[in-house]
Amino acid sequence: MSTQTMVPLNPKAAKFVSTPKQLFRNGQFVDAVSGKRFETVNPANGQVITTISEGDKDDIDLAVLAARKAFEEGPWSTMKPAERARLLLKFADLVEENIEELSHIDTLEFGQPLHITRAFANSVPELFRYYAGWATKVTGETIPVSVPGNIFNYTRREPLGVCGQISPWNAPVSVSAMKLAAPLSVGNTIVLKPAEQTPLML
């Protein structure tokens, strides 16, 4: 039976998990309305990693209200497509700069070997860069009309509003990125609920 050397936890990842985690709402980290918390556990050894604020209906309602306000009042939905693209590209760069921290946290709570979570994390910057490109390329159409008269017919594509997303426990970094990149690129706002088993990445 072969043995593998345990890789020390990345220092930034270790610092991140050293403190209890809150919900992120309206640009701020906040406790759950109820004050409840739950433990997130390392599946490899059953040890508690840290505690997480336990959101419920009241927290979801507040998150949706904040996302709706951000959508209706801006700046995200009213931002020029090129500006959204630049921010998504900047986000991609930040993820790329922190691949090791993200990979280690993913392994800690998800249980996959580091070389797999690193591959998942490395897919995220390119995903955001791809959809950043779409921000300036989603257009409407002019449509030929066959009825009498001088009629002009066209379509205009607009963001829908607040998108509710639920992320599964497996591969939380990359799967959450898949749920975020496309809707954000075209001006939607998002409320994202992670799986209770893997809440740290969000």
Secondary structure, DSSP 8 states (H G I E B T S, - for coil): ----------HHHHHHHTS-B-EEETTEEE--TT--EEEEE-TTT--EEEEEE---HHHHHHHHHHHHHHHHH-STTTS-HHHHHHHHHHHHHHHHHTHHHHHHHHHHHH---HHHHHHHHHHHHHHHHHHHHHTTT----B----SSS----B------SEEEEE--SSSHHHHHHHHHHHHHHTT-EEEEE--TTS-TT-
